[in-house]
């Protein structure tokens, strides 16, 4: 019988493996995605300094759709606009151990359409 949280343990193991290869620099920071049951969040992180440059999440006041696919597209577009305002054009994508499917894919494609390169 599998433990209740075994999916998250597997995700964290996959995320650790991804992070061993993916790192953000000042010129090309990391676009990290976190997906909970109800919400989705995205951060643009400079790993050399260890600080978040830009962030967006479906818990913000002006977000209407929550963490569904439409909400993920909204957050992807919002994080890309905020990144462009800070002068960031290219990022490396960190899917956070989640499959590149559904909400994660929608966020990534919306960020690309809004002008981020990755």
Buried (B, 14 or more C-beta within 10 A) or exposed (E): EEEEEEEEEEBEEBBEEBBEEBBBEEEBBBBBBBBEEEBBBBBBBBBEEEEEBBBBBBBEEEBEBBBBBBBBBBBBBBBBBBBBEEEBEEBBBBBBBBEEEEBBBBBBBBBBEBEBEE
